[in-house]
Amino acid sequence: MTDGSTRSSLAEVRNPVLGLPAGRKLALLPVEARAALRELLLEIRADARVRAEKCWRTHKAPMAVYWKCIAVFAGHIARVCR
């Protein structure tokens, strides 16, 4: 039995997109394509975070969670595109 630190240090645990077949295909894209995709995803992440915060402040928790999930997922994909 492990203390859990080994599992949490695995890249696929920290970024579940790496465990997806399509996520691994991102690394095969040309550098320019990955850079453009990463830039767009970071913009989506920033916008989604703003929307999540606005929804939270206006007591729309389900929509806040929705936008927060989009922000997290966009960030995970952007990191794969580095």
mmCIF file of the N, C-alpha and C atoms, coordinates in Angstrom:
data_MODEL
# 
_entry.id   MODEL 
# 
loop_
_atom_site.group_PDB 
_atom_site.id 
_atom_site.type_symbol 
_atom_site.label_atom_id 
_atom_site.label_alt_id 
_atom_site.label_comp_id 
_atom_site.label_asym_id 
_atom_site.label_entity_id 
_atom_site.label_seq_id 
_atom_site.pdbx_PDB_ins_code 
_atom_site.Cartn_x 
_atom_site.Cartn_y 
_atom_site.Cartn_z 
_atom_site.occupancy 
_atom_site.B_iso_or_equiv 
_atom_site.pdbx_formal_charge 
_atom_site.auth_seq_id 
_atom_site.auth_comp_id 
_atom_site.auth_asym_id 
_atom_site.auth_atom_id 
_atom_site.pdbx_PDB_model_num 
ATOM 1   N N  . MET A 1 1  ? 0.847   -1.182 0.000   1.00 0.00 ? 1  MET A N  1 
ATOM 2   C CA . MET A 1 1  ? 0.000   0.000  0.000   1.00 0.00 ? 1  MET A CA 1 
ATOM 3   C C  . MET A 1 1  ? 0.887   1.238  0.000   1.00 0.00 ? 1  MET A C  1 
ATOM 4   N N  . THR A 1 2  ? 0.498   2.244  -0.790  1.00 0.00 ? 2  THR A N  1 
ATOM 5   C CA . THR A 1 2  ? 1.298   3.458  -0.883  1.00 0.00 ? 2  THR A CA 1 
ATOM 6   C C  . THR A 1 2  ? 0.642   4.566  -0.081  1.00 0.00 ? 2  THR A C  1 
ATOM 7   N N  . ASP A 1 3  ? 1.384   5.614  0.123   1.00 0.00 ? 3  ASP A N  1 
ATOM 8   C CA . ASP A 1 3  ? 0.859   6.751  0.876   1.00 0.00 ? 3  ASP A CA 1 
ATOM 9   C C  . ASP A 1 3  ? 0.033   7.700  0.018   1.00 0.00 ? 3  ASP A C  1 
ATOM 10  N N  . GLY A 1 4  ? -0.092  7.416  -1.262  1.00 0.00 ? 4  GLY A N  1 
ATOM 11  C CA . GLY A 1 4  ? -0.888  8.264  -2.147  1.00 0.00 ? 4  GLY A CA 1 
ATOM 12  C C  . GLY A 1 4  ? -0.052  9.269  -2.918  1.00 0.00 ? 4  GLY A C  1 
ATOM 13  N N  . SER A 1 5  ? 1.157   9.544  -2.465  1.00 0.00 ? 5  SER A N  1 
ATOM 14  C CA . SER A 1 5  ? 1.980   10.532 -3.152  1.00 0.00 ? 5  SER A CA 1 
ATOM 15  C C  . SER A 1 5  ? 2.418   10.041 -4.531  1.00 0.00 ? 5  SER A C  1 
ATOM 16  N N  . THR A 1 6  ? 2.614   8.740  -4.689  1.00 0.00 ? 6  THR A N  1 
ATOM 17  C CA . THR A 1 6  ? 3.011   8.198  -5.983  1.00 0.00 ? 6  THR A CA 1 
ATOM 18  C C  . THR A 1 6  ? 1.898   8.402  -6.997  1.00 0.00 ? 6  THR A C  1 
ATOM 19  N N  . ARG A 1 7  ? 0.686   8.091  -6.615  1.00 0.00 ? 7  ARG A N  1 
ATOM 20  C CA . ARG A 1 7  ? -0.449  8.263  -7.513  1.00 0.00 ? 7  ARG A CA 1 
ATOM 21  C C  . ARG A 1 7  ? -0.638  9.717  -7.892  1.00 0.00 ? 7  ARG A C  1 
ATOM 22  N N  . SER A 1 8  ? -0.560  10.617 -6.933  1.00 0.00 ? 8  SER A N  1 
ATOM 23  C CA . SER A 1 8  ? -0.818  12.024 -7.221  1.00 0.00 ? 8  SER A CA 1 
ATOM 24  C C  . SER A 1 8  ? 0.295   12.663 -8.022  1.00 0.00 ? 8  SER A C  1 
ATOM 25  N N  . SER A 1 9  ? 1.456   12.017 -8.120  1.00 0.00 ? 9  SER A N  1 
ATOM 26  C CA . SER A 1 9  ? 2.528   12.586 -8.917  1.00 0.00 ? 9  SER A CA 1 
ATOM 27  C C  . SER A 1 9  ? 2.484   12.112 -10.372 1.00 0.00 ? 9  SER A C  1 
ATOM 28  N N  . LEU A 1 10 ? 1.596   11.180 -10.672 1.00 0.00 ? 10 LEU A N  1 
ATOM 29  C CA . LEU A 1 10 ? 1.448   10.725 -12.054 1.00 0.00 ? 10 LEU A CA 1 
ATOM 30  C C  . LEU A 1 10 ? 0.825   11.826 -12.905 1.00 0.00 ? 10 LEU A C  1 
ATOM 31  N N  . ALA A 1 11 ? 1.380   12.040 -14.080 1.00 0.00 ? 11 ALA A N  1 
ATOM 32  C CA . ALA A 1 11 ? 0.883   13.089 -14.970 1.00 0.00 ? 11 ALA A CA 1 
ATOM 33  C C  . ALA A 1 11 ? -0.589  12.883 -15.319 1.00 0.00 ? 11 ALA A C  1 
ATOM 34  N N  . GLU A 1 12 ? -1.005  11.635 -15.516 1.00 0.00 ? 12 GLU A N  1 
ATOM 35  C CA . GLU A 1 12 ? -2.398  11.348 -15.898 1.00 0.00 ? 12 GLU A CA 1 
ATOM 36  C C  . GLU A 1 12 ? -3.382  11.649 -14.777 1.00 0.00 ? 12 GLU A C  1 
ATOM 37  N N  . VAL A 1 13 ? -2.904  11.672 -13.545 1.00 0.00 ? 13 VAL A N  1 
ATOM 38  C CA . VAL A 1 13 ? -3.779  12.011 -12.418 1.00 0.00 ? 13 VAL A CA 1 
ATOM 39  C C  . VAL A 1 13 ? -3.907  13.528 -12.317 1.00 0.00 ? 13 VAL A C  1 
ATOM 40  N N  . ARG A 1 14 ? -2.786  14.211 -12.474 1.00 0.00 ? 14 ARG A N  1 
ATOM 41  C CA . ARG A 1 14 ? -2.815  15.670 -12.388 1.00 0.00 ? 14 ARG A CA 1 
ATOM 42  C C  . ARG A 1 14 ? -3.517  16.292 -13.586 1.00 0.00 ? 14 ARG A C  1 
ATOM 43  N N  . ASN A 1 15 ? -3.421  15.644 -14.754 1.00 0.00 ? 15 ASN A N  1 
ATOM 44  C CA . ASN A 1 15 ? -4.070  16.135 -15.961 1.00 0.00 ? 15 ASN A CA 1 
ATOM 45  C C  . ASN A 1 15 ? -4.737  14.960 -16.665 1.00 0.00 ? 15 ASN A C  1 
ATOM 46  N N  . PRO A 1 16 ? -6.028  14.734 -16.391 1.00 0.00 ? 16 PRO A N  1 
ATOM 47  C CA . PRO A 1 16 ? -6.722  13.571 -16.953 1.00 0.00 ? 16 PRO A CA 1 
ATOM 48  C C  . PRO A 1 16 ? -6.797  13.562 -18.477 1.00 0.00 ? 16 PRO A C  1 
ATOM 49  N N  . VAL A 1 17 ? -6.594  14.704 -19.115 1.00 0.00 ? 17 VAL A N  1 
ATOM 50  C CA . VAL A 1 17 ? -6.620  14.749 -20.581 1.00 0.00 ? 17 VAL A CA 1 
ATOM 51  C C  . VAL A 1 17 ? -5.512  13.861 -21.154 1.00 0.00 ? 17 VAL A C  1 
ATOM 52  N N  . LEU A 1 18 ? -4.406  13.737 -20.433 1.00 0.00 ? 18 LEU A N  1 
ATOM 53  C CA . LEU A 1 18 ? -3.301  12.897 -20.896 1.00 0.00 ? 18 LEU A CA 1 
ATOM 54  C C  . LEU A 1 18 ? -3.687  11.425 -20.973 1.00 0.00 ? 18 LEU A C  1 
ATOM 55  N N  . GLY A 1 19 ? -4.696  11.027 -20.254 1.00 0.00 ? 19 GLY A N  1 
ATOM 56  C CA . GLY A 1 19 ? -5.160  9.645  -20.281 1.00 0.00 ? 19 GLY A CA 1 
ATOM 57  C C  . GLY A 1 19 ? -6.103  9.341  -21.423 1.00 0.00 ? 19 GLY A C  1 
ATOM 58  N N  . LEU A 1 20 ? -6.533  10.360 -22.130 1.00 0.00 ? 20 LEU A N  1 
ATOM 59  C CA . LEU A 1 20 ? -7.445  10.173 -23.259 1.00 0.00 ? 20 LEU A CA 1 
ATOM 60  C C  . LEU A 1 20 ? -6.654  9.949  -24.545 1.00 0.00 ? 20 LEU A C  1 
ATOM 61  N N  . PRO A 1 21 ? -7.116  9.040  -25.399 1.00 0.00 ? 21 PRO A N  1 
ATOM 62  C CA . PRO A 1 21 ? -6.415  8.839  -26.675 1.00 0.00 ? 21 PRO A CA 1 
ATOM 63  C C  . PRO A 1 21 ? -6.292  10.142 -27.478 1.00 0.00 ? 21 PRO A C  1 
ATOM 64  N N  . ALA A 1 22 ? -7.354  10.918 -27.532 1.00 0.00 ? 22 ALA A N  1 
ATOM 65  C CA . ALA A 1 22 ? -7.308  12.179 -28.276 1.00 0.00 ? 22 ALA A CA 1 
ATOM 66  C C  . ALA A 1 22 ? -6.365  13.180 -27.605 1.00 0.00 ? 22 ALA A C  1 
ATOM 67  N N  . GLY A 1 23 ? -6.263  13.106 -26.297 1.00 0.00 ? 23 GLY A N  1 
ATOM 68  C CA . GLY A 1 23 ? -5.347  13.994 -25.587 1.00 0.00 ? 23 GLY A CA 1 
ATOM 69  C C  . GLY A 1 23 ? -3.906  13.719 -25.952 1.00 0.00 ? 23 GLY A C  1 
ATOM 70  N N  . ARG A 1 24 ? -3.577  12.452 -26.110 1.00 0.00 ? 24 ARG A N  1 
ATOM 71  C CA . ARG A 1 24 ? -2.218  12.086 -26.502 1.00 0.00 ? 24 ARG A CA 1 
ATOM 72  C C  . ARG A 1 24 ? -1.926  12.498 -27.945 1.00 0.00 ? 24 ARG A C  1 
ATOM 73  N N  . LYS A 1 25 ? -2.950  12.551 -28.784 1.00 0.00 ? 25 LYS A N  1 
ATOM 74  C CA . LYS A 1 25 ? -2.772  12.966 -30.181 1.00 0.00 ? 25 LYS A CA 1 
ATOM 75  C C  . LYS A 1 25 ? -2.398  14.448 -30.287 1.00 0.00 ? 25 LYS A C  1 
ATOM 76  N N  . LEU A 1 26 ? -2.751  15.226 -29.282 1.00 0.00 ? 26 LEU A N  1 
ATOM 77  C CA . LEU A 1 26 ? -2.406  16.650 -29.319 1.00 0.00 ? 26 LEU A CA 1 
ATOM 78  C C  . LEU A 1 26 ? -0.902  16.859 -29.460 1.00 0.00 ? 26 LEU A C  1 
ATOM 79  N N  . ALA A 1 27 ? -0.126  15.988 -28.850 1.00 0.00 ? 27 ALA A N  1 
ATOM 80  C CA . ALA A 1 27 ? 1.333   16.107 -28.923 1.00 0.00 ? 27 ALA A CA 1 
ATOM 81  C C  . ALA A 1 27 ? 1.855   15.891 -30.341 1.00 0.00 ? 27 ALA A C  1 
ATOM 82  N N  . LEU A 1 28 ? 1.045   15.286 -31.192 1.00 0.00 ? 28 LEU A N  1 
ATOM 83  C CA . LEU A 1 28 ? 1.463   15.018 -32.562 1.00 0.00 ? 28 LEU A CA 1 
ATOM 84  C C  . LEU A 1 28 ? 1.209   16.189 -33.509 1.00 0.00 ? 28 LEU A C  1 
ATOM 85  N N  . LEU A 1 29 ? 0.471   17.184 -33.052 1.00 0.00 ? 29 LEU A N  1 
ATOM 86  C CA . LEU A 1 29 ? 0.186   18.342 -33.891 1.00 0.00 ? 29 LEU A CA 1 
ATOM 87  C C  . LEU A 1 29 ? 1.457   19.158 -34.113 1.00 0.00 ? 29 LEU A C  1 
ATOM 88  N N  . PRO A 1 30 ? 1.515   19.868 -35.239 1.00 0.00 ? 30 PRO A N  1 
ATOM 89  C CA . PRO A 1 30 ? 2.666   20.753 -35.467 1.00 0.00 ? 30 PRO A CA 1 
ATOM 90  C C  . PRO A 1 30 ? 2.749   21.825 -34.366 1.00 0.00 ? 30 PRO A C  1 
ATOM 91  N N  . VAL A 1 31 ? 3.953   22.288 -34.125 1.00 0.00 ? 31 VAL A N  1 
ATOM 92  C CA . VAL A 1 31 ? 4.195   23.266 -33.056 1.00 0.00 ? 31 VAL A CA 1 
ATOM 93  C C  . VAL A 1 31 ? 3.300   24.499 -33.215 1.00 0.00 ? 31 VAL A C  1 
ATOM 94  N N  . GLU A 1 32 ? 3.163   24.992 -34.442 1.00 0.00 ? 32 GLU A N  1 
ATOM 95  C CA . GLU A 1 32 ? 2.359   26.198 -34.679 1.00 0.00 ? 32 GLU A CA 1 
ATOM 96  C C  . GLU A 1 32 ? 0.891   25.957 -34.338 1.00 0.00 ? 32 GLU A C  1 
ATOM 97  N N  . ALA A 1 33 ? 0.386   24.790 -34.684 1.00 0.00 ? 33 ALA A N  1 
ATOM 98  C CA . ALA A 1 33 ? -1.011  24.452 -34.395 1.00 0.00 ? 33 ALA A CA 1 
ATOM 99  C C  . ALA A 1 33 ? -1.231  24.351 -32.893 1.00 0.00 ? 33 ALA A C  1 
ATOM 100 N N  . ARG A 1 34 ? -0.292  23.701 -32.196 1.00 0.00 ? 34 ARG A N  1 
ATOM 101 C CA . ARG A 1 34 ? -0.414  23.585 -30.737 1.00 0.00 ? 34 ARG A CA 1 
ATOM 102 C C  . ARG A 1 34 ? -0.356  24.954 -30.075 1.00 0.00 ? 34 ARG A C  1 
ATOM 103 N N  . ALA A 1 35 ? 0.495   25.826 -30.573 1.00 0.00 ? 35 ALA A N  1 
ATOM 104 C CA . ALA A 1 35 ? 0.613   27.167 -29.995 1.00 0.00 ? 35 ALA A CA 1 
ATOM 105 C C  . ALA A 1 35 ? -0.685  27.954 -30.179 1.00 0.00 ? 35 ALA A C  1 
ATOM 106 N N  . ALA A 1 36 ? -1.265  27.881 -31.375 1.00 0.00 ? 36 ALA A N  1 
ATOM 107 C CA . ALA A 1 36 ? -2.523  28.589 -31.640 1.00 0.00 ? 36 ALA A CA 1 
ATOM 108 C C  . ALA A 1 36 ? -3.654  28.022 -30.794 1.00 0.00 ? 36 ALA A C  1 
ATOM 109 N N  . LEU A 1 37 ? -3.725  26.707 -30.715 1.00 0.00 ? 37 LEU A N  1 
ATOM 110 C CA . LEU A 1 37 ? -4.761  26.063 -29.909 1.00 0.00 ? 37 LEU A CA 1 
ATOM 111 C C  . LEU A 1 37 ? -4.604  26.423 -28.442 1.00 0.00 ? 37 LEU A C  1 
ATOM 112 N N  . ARG A 1 38 ? -3.372  26.423 -27.955 1.00 0.00 ? 38 ARG A N  1 
ATOM 113 C CA . ARG A 1 38 ? -3.112  26.764 -26.552 1.00 0.00 ? 38 ARG A CA 1 
ATOM 114 C C  . ARG A 1 38 ? -3.566  28.189 -26.243 1.00 0.00 ? 38 ARG A C  1 
ATOM 115 N N  . GLU A 1 39 ? -3.268  29.113 -27.149 1.00 0.00 ? 39 GLU A N  1 
ATOM 116 C CA . GLU A 1 39 ? -3.672  30.510 -26.946 1.00 0.00 ? 39 GLU A CA 1 
ATOM 117 C C  . GLU A 1 39 ? -5.193  30.630 -26.854 1.00 0.00 ? 39 GLU A C  1 
ATOM 118 N N  . LEU A 1 40 ? -5.901  29.957 -27.753 1.00 0.00 ? 40 LEU A N  1 
ATOM 119 C CA . LEU A 1 40 ? -7.367  29.988 -27.721 1.00 0.00 ? 40 LEU A CA 1 
ATOM 120 C C  . LEU A 1 40 ? -7.914  29.364 -26.439 1.00 0.00 ? 40 LEU A C  1 
ATOM 121 N N  . LEU A 1 41 ? -7.342  28.248 -26.038 1.00 0.00 ? 41 LEU A N  1 
ATOM 122 C CA . LEU A 1 41 ? -7.810  27.577 -24.822 1.00 0.00 ? 41 LEU A CA 1 
ATOM 123 C C  . LEU A 1 41 ? -7.570  28.421 -23.577 1.00 0.00 ? 41 LEU A C  1 
ATOM 124 N N  . LEU A 1 42 ? -6.462  29.131 -23.533 1.00 0.00 ? 42 LEU A N  1 
ATOM 125 C CA . LEU A 1 42 ? -6.198  30.008 -22.386 1.00 0.00 ? 42 LEU A CA 1 
ATOM 126 C C  . LEU A 1 42 ? -7.195  31.168 -22.346 1.00 0.00 ? 42 LEU A C  1 
ATOM 127 N N  . GLU A 1 43 ? -7.593  31.652 -23.533 1.00 0.00 ? 43 GLU A N  1 
ATOM 128 C CA . GLU A 1 43 ? -8.629  32.692 -23.585 1.00 0.00 ? 43 GLU A CA 1 
ATOM 129 C C  . GLU A 1 43 ? -9.968  32.140 -23.107 1.00 0.00 ? 43 GLU A C  1 
ATOM 130 N N  . ILE A 1 44 ? -10.302 30.938 -23.541 1.00 0.00 ? 44 ILE A N  1 
ATOM 131 C CA . ILE A 1 44 ? -11.547 30.298 -23.087 1.00 0.00 ? 44 ILE A CA 1 
ATOM 132 C C  . ILE A 1 44 ? -11.509 30.113 -21.579 1.00 0.00 ? 44 ILE A C  1 
ATOM 133 N N  . ARG A 1 45 ? -10.372 29.645 -21.054 1.00 0.00 ? 45 ARG A N  1 
ATOM 134 C CA . ARG A 1 45 ? -10.247 29.443 -19.607 1.00 0.00 ? 45 ARG A CA 1 
ATOM 135 C C  . ARG A 1 45 ? -10.459 30.749 -18.848 1.00 0.00 ? 45 ARG A C  1 
ATOM 136 N N  . ALA A 1 46 ? -9.845  31.827 -19.318 1.00 0.00 ? 46 ALA A N  1 
ATOM 137 C CA . ALA A 1 46 ? -9.987  33.118 -18.636 1.00 0.00 ? 46 ALA A CA 1 
ATOM 138 C C  . ALA A 1 46 ? -11.435 33.593 -18.663 1.00 0.00 ? 46 ALA A C  1 
ATOM 139 N N  . ASP A 1 47 ? -12.082 33.488 -19.816 1.00 0.00 ? 47 ASP A N  1 
ATOM 140 C CA . ASP A 1 47 ? -13.475 33.922 -19.938 1.00 0.00 ? 47 ASP A CA 1 
ATOM 141 C C  . ASP A 1 47 ? -14.390 33.059 -19.065 1.00 0.00 ? 47 ASP A C  1 
ATOM 142 N N  . ALA A 1 48 ? -14.160 31.756 -19.069 1.00 0.00 ? 48 ALA A N  1 
ATOM 143 C CA . ALA A 1 48 ? -14.986 30.849 -18.271 1.00 0.00 ? 48 ALA A CA 1 
ATOM 144 C C  . ALA A 1 48 ? -14.830 31.126 -16.779 1.00 0.00 ? 48 ALA A C  1 
ATOM 145 N N  . ARG A 1 49 ? -13.617 31.464 -16.342 1.00 0.00 ? 49 ARG A N  1 
ATOM 146 C CA . ARG A 1 49 ? -13.411 31.809 -14.928 1.00 0.00 ? 49 ARG A CA 1 
ATOM 147 C C  . ARG A 1 49 ? -14.202 33.056 -14.541 1.00 0.00 ? 49 ARG A C  1 
ATOM 148 N N  . VAL A 1 50 ? -14.196 34.051 -15.416 1.00 0.00 ? 50 VAL A N  1 
ATOM 149 C CA . VAL A 1 50 ? -14.959 35.274 -15.152 1.00 0.00 ? 50 VAL A CA 1 
ATOM 150 C C  . VAL A 1 50 ? -16.452 34.955 -15.064 1.00 0.00 ? 50 VAL A C  1 
ATOM 151 N N  . ARG A 1 51 ? -16.931 34.159 -15.986 1.00 0.00 ? 51 ARG A N  1 
ATOM 152 C CA . ARG A 1 51 ? -18.353 33.790 -15.987 1.00 0.00 ? 51 ARG A CA 1 
ATOM 153 C C  . ARG A 1 51 ? -18.710 32.969 -14.740 1.00 0.00 ? 51 ARG A C  1 
ATOM 154 N N  . ALA A 1 52 ? -17.816 32.077 -14.335 1.00 0.00 ? 52 ALA A N  1 
ATOM 155 C CA . ALA A 1 52 ? -18.071 31.278 -13.133 1.00 0.00 ? 52 ALA A CA 1 
ATOM 156 C C  . ALA A 1 52 ? -18.175 32.175 -11.906 1.00 0.00 ? 52 ALA A C  1 
ATOM 157 N N  . GLU A 1 53 ? -17.282 33.123 -11.797 1.00 0.00 ? 53 GLU A N  1 
ATOM 158 C CA . GLU A 1 53 ? -17.301 34.043 -10.653 1.00 0.00 ? 53 GLU A CA 1 
ATOM 159 C C  . GLU A 1 53 ? -18.576 34.886 -10.651 1.00 0.00 ? 53 GLU A C  1 
ATOM 160 N N  . LYS A 1 54 ? -18.984 35.364 -11.830 1.00 0.00 ? 54 LYS A N  1 
ATOM 161 C CA . LYS A 1 54 ? -20.216 36.159 -11.925 1.00 0.00 ? 54 LYS A CA 1 
ATOM 162 C C  . LYS A 1 54 ? -21.426 35.314 -11.510 1.00 0.00 ? 54 LYS A C  1 
ATOM 163 N N  . CYS A 1 55 ? -21.484 34.088 -11.989 1.00 0.00 ? 55 CYS A N  1 
ATOM 164 C CA . CYS A 1 55 ? -22.599 33.211 -11.625 1.00 0.00 ? 55 CYS A CA 1 
ATOM 165 C C  . CYS A 1 55 ? -22.607 32.939 -10.121 1.00 0.00 ? 55 CYS A C  1 
ATOM 166 N N  . TRP A 1 56 ? -21.435 32.750 -9.552  1.00 0.00 ? 56 TRP A N  1 
ATOM 167 C CA . TRP A 1 56 ? -21.349 32.486 -8.111  1.00 0.00 ? 56 TRP A CA 1 
ATOM 168 C C  . TRP A 1 56 ? -21.861 33.689 -7.321  1.00 0.00 ? 56 TRP A C  1 
ATOM 169 N N  . ARG A 1 57 ? -21.448 34.887 -7.739  1.00 0.00 ? 57 ARG A N  1 
ATOM 170 C CA . ARG A 1 57 ? -21.882 36.115 -7.036  1.00 0.00 ? 57 ARG A CA 1 
ATOM 171 C C  . ARG A 1 57 ? -23.382 36.339 -7.158  1.00 0.00 ? 57 ARG A C  1 
ATOM 172 N N  . THR A 1 58 ? -23.979 35.884 -8.260  1.00 0.00 ? 58 THR A N  1 
ATOM 173 C CA . THR A 1 58 ? -25.423 36.073 -8.459  1.00 0.00 ? 58 THR A CA 1 
ATOM 174 C C  . THR A 1 58 ? -26.228 34.856 -8.017  1.00 0.00 ? 58 THR A C  1 
ATOM 175 N N  . HIS A 1 59 ? -25.590 33.987 -7.231  1.00 0.00 ? 59 HIS A N  1 
ATOM 176 C CA . HIS A 1 59 ? -26.260 32.827 -6.621  1.00 0.00 ? 59 HIS A CA 1 
ATOM 177 C C  . HIS A 1 59 ? -26.805 31.839 -7.644  1.00 0.00 ? 59 HIS A C  1 
ATOM 178 N N  . LYS A 1 60 ? -26.039 31.660 -8.718  1.00 0.00 ? 60 LYS A N  1 
ATOM 179 C CA . LYS A 1 60 ? -26.406 30.668 -9.737  1.00 0.00 ? 60 LYS A CA 1 
ATOM 180 C C  . LYS A 1 60 ? -25.349 29.563 -9.714  1.00 0.00 ? 60 LYS A C  1 
ATOM 181 N N  . ALA A 1 61 ? -25.346 28.829 -8.625  1.00 0.00 ? 61 ALA A N  1 
ATOM 182 C CA . ALA A 1 61 ? -24.310 27.819 -8.379  1.00 0.00 ? 61 ALA A CA 1 
ATOM 183 C C  . ALA A 1 61 ? -24.185 26.776 -9.490  1.00 0.00 ? 61 ALA A C  1 
ATOM 184 N N  . PRO A 1 62 ? -25.283 26.241 -10.020 1.00 0.00 ? 62 PRO A N  1 
ATOM 185 C CA . PRO A 1 62 ? -25.111 25.230 -11.079 1.00 0.00 ? 62 PRO A CA 1 
ATOM 186 C C  . PRO A 1 62 ? -24.360 25.774 -12.302 1.00 0.00 ? 62 PRO A C  1 
ATOM 187 N N  . MET A 1 63 ? -24.659 26.995 -12.682 1.00 0.00 ? 63 MET A N  1 
ATOM 188 C CA . MET A 1 63 ? -23.958 27.590 -13.818 1.00 0.00 ? 63 MET A CA 1 
ATOM 189 C C  . MET A 1 63 ? -22.513 27.935 -13.443 1.00 0.00 ? 63 MET A C  1 
ATOM 190 N N  . ALA A 1 64 ? -22.291 28.303 -12.208 1.00 0.00 ? 64 ALA A N  1 
ATOM 191 C CA . ALA A 1 64 ? -20.922 28.579 -11.758 1.00 0.00 ? 64 ALA A CA 1 
ATOM 192 C C  . ALA A 1 64 ? -20.073 27.311 -11.871 1.00 0.00 ? 64 ALA A C  1 
ATOM 193 N N  . VAL A 1 65 ? -20.625 26.189 -11.471 1.00 0.00 ? 65 VAL A N  1 
ATOM 194 C CA . VAL A 1 65 ? -19.917 24.912 -11.572 1.00 0.00 ? 65 VAL A CA 1 
ATOM 195 C C  . VAL A 1 65 ? -19.664 24.568 -13.039 1.00 0.00 ? 65 VAL A C  1 
ATOM 196 N N  . TYR A 1 66 ? -20.656 24.782 -13.864 1.00 0.00 ? 66 TYR A N  1 
ATOM 197 C CA . TYR A 1 66 ? -20.519 24.521 -15.300 1.00 0.00 ? 66 TYR A CA 1 
ATOM 198 C C  . TYR A 1 66 ? -19.343 25.291 -15.880 1.00 0.00 ? 66 TYR A C  1 
ATOM 199 N N  . TRP A 1 67 ? -19.311 26.599 -15.630 1.00 0.00 ? 67 TRP A N  1 
ATOM 200 C CA . TRP A 1 67 ? -18.242 27.431 -16.178 1.00 0.00 ? 67 TRP A CA 1 
ATOM 201 C C  . TRP A 1 67 ? -16.887 27.101 -15.551 1.00 0.00 ? 67 TRP A C  1 
ATOM 202 N N  . LYS A 1 68 ? -16.890 26.759 -14.288 1.00 0.00 ? 68 LYS A N  1 
ATOM 203 C CA . LYS A 1 68 ? -15.635 26.374 -13.633 1.00 0.00 ? 68 LYS A CA 1 
ATOM 204 C C  . LYS A 1 68 ? -15.077 25.107 -14.277 1.00 0.00 ? 68 LYS A C  1 
ATOM 205 N N  . CYS A 1 69 ? -15.944 24.153 -14.576 1.00 0.00 ? 69 CYS A N  1 
ATOM 206 C CA . CYS A 1 69 ? -15.505 22.919 -15.237 1.00 0.00 ? 69 CYS A CA 1 
ATOM 207 C C  . CYS A 1 69 ? -14.922 23.209 -16.616 1.00 0.00 ? 69 CYS A C  1 
ATOM 208 N N  . ILE A 1 70 ? -15.560 24.095 -17.349 1.00 0.00 ? 70 ILE A N  1 
ATOM 209 C CA . ILE A 1 70 ? -15.037 24.469 -18.659 1.00 0.00 ? 70 ILE A CA 1 
ATOM 210 C C  . ILE A 1 70 ? -13.646 25.081 -18.509 1.00 0.00 ? 70 ILE A C  1 
ATOM 211 N N  . ALA A 1 71 ? -13.485 25.952 -17.521 1.00 0.00 ? 71 ALA A N  1 
ATOM 212 C CA . ALA A 1 71 ? -12.185 26.590 -17.294 1.00 0.00 ? 71 ALA A CA 1 
ATOM 213 C C  . ALA A 1 71 ? -11.105 25.562 -16.972 1.00 0.00 ? 71 ALA A C  1 
ATOM 214 N N  . VAL A 1 72 ? -11.433 24.624 -16.118 1.00 0.00 ? 72 VAL A N  1 
ATOM 215 C CA . VAL A 1 72 ? -10.455 23.598 -15.727 1.00 0.00 ? 72 VAL A CA 1 
ATOM 216 C C  . VAL A 1 72 ? -10.099 22.722 -16.924 1.00 0.00 ? 72 VAL A C  1 
ATOM 217 N N  . PHE A 1 73 ? -11.095 22.281 -17.668 1.00 0.00 ? 73 PHE A N  1 
ATOM 218 C CA . PHE A 1 73 ? -10.849 21.404 -18.800 1.00 0.00 ? 73 PHE A CA 1 
ATOM 219 C C  . PHE A 1 73 ? -10.028 22.122 -19.875 1.00 0.00 ? 73 PHE A C  1 
ATOM 220 N N  . ALA A 1 74 ? -10.365 23.385 -20.159 1.00 0.00 ? 74 ALA A N  1 
ATOM 221 C CA . ALA A 1 74 ? -9.596  24.161 -21.136 1.00 0.00 ? 74 ALA A CA 1 
ATOM 222 C C  . ALA A 1 74 ? -8.150  24.313 -20.674 1.00 0.00 ? 74 ALA A C  1 
ATOM 223 N N  . GLY A 1 75 ? -7.951  24.513 -19.385 1.00 0.00 ? 75 GLY A N  1 
ATOM 224 C CA . GLY A 1 75 ? -6.596  24.626 -18.854 1.00 0.00 ? 75 GLY A CA 1 
ATOM 225 C C  . GLY A 1 75 ? -5.816  23.333 -18.985 1.00 0.00 ? 75 GLY A C  1 
ATOM 226 N N  . HIS A 1 76 ? -6.471  22.212 -18.734 1.00 0.00 ? 76 HIS A N  1 
ATOM 227 C CA . HIS A 1 76 ? -5.805  20.914 -18.888 1.00 0.00 ? 76 HIS A CA 1 
ATOM 228 C C  . HIS A 1 76 ? -5.369  20.692 -20.335 1.00 0.00 ? 76 HIS A C  1 
ATOM 229 N N  . ILE A 1 77 ? -6.248  20.995 -21.273 1.00 0.00 ? 77 ILE A N  1 
ATOM 230 C CA . ILE A 1 77 ? -5.910  20.803 -22.676 1.00 0.00 ? 77 ILE A CA 1 
ATOM 231 C C  . ILE A 1 77 ? -4.792  21.759 -23.084 1.00 0.00 ? 77 ILE A C  1 
ATOM 232 N N  . ALA A 1 78 ? -4.856  23.003 -22.608 1.00 0.00 ? 78 ALA A N  1 
ATOM 233 C CA . ALA A 1 78 ? -3.810  23.980 -22.931 1.00 0.00 ? 78 ALA A CA 1 
ATOM 234 C C  . ALA A 1 78 ? -2.446  23.494 -22.449 1.00 0.00 ? 78 ALA A C  1 
ATOM 235 N N  . ARG A 1 79 ? -2.415  22.878 -21.279 1.00 0.00 ? 79 ARG A N  1 
ATOM 236 C CA . ARG A 1 79 ? -1.130  22.379 -20.755 1.00 0.00 ? 79 ARG A CA 1 
ATOM 237 C C  . ARG A 1 79 ? -0.575  21.251 -21.621 1.00 0.00 ? 79 ARG A C  1 
ATOM 238 N N  . VAL A 1 80 ? -1.460  20.444 -22.187 1.00 0.00 ? 80 VAL A N  1 
ATOM 239 C CA . VAL A 1 80 ? -1.006  19.372 -23.078 1.00 0.00 ? 80 VAL A CA 1 
ATOM 240 C C  . VAL A 1 80 ? -0.392  19.972 -24.342 1.00 0.00 ? 80 VAL A C  1 
ATOM 241 N N  . CYS A 1 81 ? -0.867  21.131 -24.753 1.00 0.00 ? 81 CYS A N  1 
ATOM 242 C CA . CYS A 1 81 ? -0.398  21.780 -25.982 1.00 0.00 ? 81 CYS A CA 1 
ATOM 243 C C  . CYS A 1 81 ? 0.930   22.515 -25.821 1.00 0.00 ? 81 CYS A C  1 
ATOM 244 N N  . ARG A 1 82 ? 1.483   22.553 -24.607 1.00 0.00 ? 82 ARG A N  1 
ATOM 245 C CA . ARG A 1 82 ? 2.768   23.255 -24.402 1.00 0.00 ? 82 ARG A CA 1 
ATOM 246 C C  . ARG A 1 82 ? 3.844   22.668 -25.252 1.00 0.00 ? 82 ARG A C  1 
# 
